[in-house]
Amino acid sequence: MKSGIHPDYHPVVFRDAATGKEFLTRSTATSENTVDWSDGNTYPLIVVDVTSDSHPFWTGAQRVMDSEGRVERFKRRYGMQ
């Protein structure tokens, strides 16, 4: 790889805004906010709206569409049957 053309790839802590769960990973994202991690180091903190800890698909709270399809409902509503 060429030197000097790639962004800085460093450890970052991501926090789920809904649940507060944090995880340490590597990213090119940066932040002014920091957090002290359990290993004794300080890392940039990035707060995100949704992670697998709060996403409805992964938590099992995903809504199921009704058995009637959208097209059929549209046709029934506007008399196109």
N, C-alpha and C positions, 0 to 999 in steps of 0.2 A: 504494500500500500504506500501511496505517496504520503510523505509527512507534511503536516501543515494544512491539509485540505479537509480533514474530518473534524466534526465538533467534539468538544470535550465530553467524554463518556465516563460518568462518575457515580458513586453510590448516592441514592436519594431515598428518602422515606415518603411514602404516599399514605395519606390518611383519608378514610371514607368519612365524608361530612355527615352522613346519616347515622352510622353505627359507631364511629370513632376508632374502628379497627385500623391498625397501622401495619405496613409491611415495608421491608427494606429491599430494594432492588437497584439496578443500575439504569441510568437514563441520561439523556442529553439535556433534559429540562433543568432549569435552575429556579431558585427562589431566594428571597431575602429572609424568609422565615426559616428558623432552624429548630431542631429537636435533639435532645440528648438520648441516644439509643442505649440499649442494655449492654452493649459491648464497651461503653465508656466514651465513645466517639460522638461528635456532633455532626449531624447531616442536614442538608437542606430539606425542608418540609413542604410538600405540595399537597394541598387539600383538593380532593376530587369529589364530584357529586355522587358517582355510582361506581361501585366495584362489585366483584362477585359476592361479597358479603351482604350487599343490600339490593342487588338486581333481582327483580321479580322472577326471572327465569331460573336463577340459581337458588333462590330461597324457597321456591315452590309456591309462591303467591301469585304466579302468573294467571291472568284472567283467561278464561276459555270463551271463545266466541260462541254465541248461541248456535243451535244446529241449523237454523235457517240461514241461508247464504245472503250476502249483501245484495247481489243482483236480484234475487227473487223478492227480497224485501222492497227494493226500489221499484220493481215492476208492479208489485201489489199496491204500493203507496200511490203511485202515479197512474194506475189503471192501464198498464201496458201489457196485460195478459191476454 
